[in-house]
Amino acid sequence: MRDAIEEIYQTYAGDVYRFALGLCGDPILAEDILQDTMLRAIEHFDQFEGRCTVKTWLCTIARNLWLNHCSRSEQKNLPLDEALQVENGDPIEQRVSDRLQAKEIHRLLHDLDEPYKEIFTLRIFAELPFGEIGALFGKSANWARVTYFRAKEKLLDKMEQEGLL
């Protein structure tokens, strides 16, 4: 069992940390979320049903921990750390990783309504495939894809209105 836990940690810790960092923007809080996520996963591994990948399951736990933190601290606009690393040829993804505009884009992202904000976050920060994102919402991969592109368009519109494009 210990070997399996170590393997899960070694395989997914970096992804979960980057996802948490993308959500909260605070390296120390992201590390706390990572550790709490792994503890919860170990405690509740028997509840993992296999309907999604382990990475998706861990990111869902991390997201829920972050939401709990936000509701406790009543923070709404958290800064985006400059350590974002997104490599994709799409201009919006390049903009998100642009260190000079990251904080403004993060503020605009948090102004998006749900589920757009969450879909965009799961796709960009957790790098989840559309099928897994759809599964998290009980929807299809196509629904996740369409919602992501709508979120991207909404974010681009907001960026244009703010003069960031």
Buried (B, 14 or more C-beta within 10 A) or exposed (E): EEEEEEEBBEEBBEBBBBBBBBBBBBEEBBBBBBBBBBEBBEEEBEEEEEEBBBBBBBBBBBBEBBEEBBEEEEEEEBEBBEBBEBEEEEEBBEBBBBEEBBBBBBBBBEEBEEBBBBBBBBBBBBBBBBBBBBBBBEBEBEBBBBBBBBBBEBBBEBBEEEEBE
